[in-house]
Amino acid sequence: MPPSEQDHCDPEQLALRALGEPADLDTDHLDSCARCRRELDELRVTVGVARSSSRADAPQAPPPAVWDRVVDELGVSPLTAATGAERPAGHAAGEADVVPLGPRRRRPPLLAAAAAAAVAGVLAGGTATWLALRPDVPDVAAAPAVVVASADLKPLPDWRASGDARVVRSDGQRHLHVDLRAPAPGPGDFREVWLLDRAAKRLVSLGLLPGRSGDFLLPPGLDLAAYPVVDVSEEPDDGNPAHSGDSIVRGTLDA
């Protein structure tokens, strides 16, 4: 008989485990339940992406002139543009609108973050669509993606695996794309992608590898000549962010 909803792991406890925090989880159930392990893996990917981001990844607000042009194009007053609706007649300027609020529902922290990211994406997409439809805005083609470095990933002892990695430059940013061909990770384990120096003494974590392939934004200013080695490791679920020392594949970028 399949487990009921009450038998599955609590989403907030899974989120804590993904963050590397102590969590009240039934480890026997987690080891045997594909659904809960999948949810934990997805949360780990989210955490890895969030931790690998930097200030440079934050969206930038458009200059005031862009908003002024939106207002002029739509033919609305600044008040309408700011509030989304005209004030009713007799409503004095400066008076606050009273909006009844329903009871709040608690959201898990990662769910709230995901919702905020989705809203930001919709807003960014709407701005891009408006700019594309304006007749006086030139259509600027995106710069083509260019592969600037690549590496064959070779297995380390005790591993039967292979893979490849390539650094792609597009729109002024560099991404590392990794493909891994290896057995699935053990229960509770996951894979992490790193850049190492040639002596394997210094390293930079790029994040968790979701499945067999992944795309990672390289930090601005990162010198690939100083960190030319791509490494994919097997990481246990122990809350320790350091490299486990168990590398699956490794290869040196040819740039």
Salt bridges, closest charged atoms under 4 A:
GLU5 OE1 - ARG35 NH2 3.05
GLU12 OE1 - ARG106 NH2 3.53
GLU39 OE2 - ARG35 NE 3.38
ASP41 OD1 - ARG44 NH1 3.74
GLU73 OE1 - ARG134 NH1 2.86
ASP97 OD2 - ARG87 NH1 3.68
ASP97 OD1 - HIS91 NE2 3.33
ASP136 OD2 - ARG69 NH2 3.34
ASP136 OD2 - ARG134 NH2 2.44
ASP164 OD1 - ARG166 NH1 3.62
ASP164 OD2 - ARG181 NH1 3.42
ASP179 OD2 - ARG166 NH1 3.68
ASP179 OD1 - HIS177 NE2 3.37
ASP197 OD2 - ARG202 NE 3.62
ASP215 OD2 - HIS175 ND1 2.94
ASP215 OD1 - HIS177 ND1 3.80
ASP231 OD1 - HIS243 NE2 2.98
ASP231 OD2 - ARG250 NE 2.85
GLU234 OE1 - ARG191 NE 2.43
ASP237 OD2 - ARG17 NH1 2.87
ASP237 OD2 - ARG44 NH2 2.70
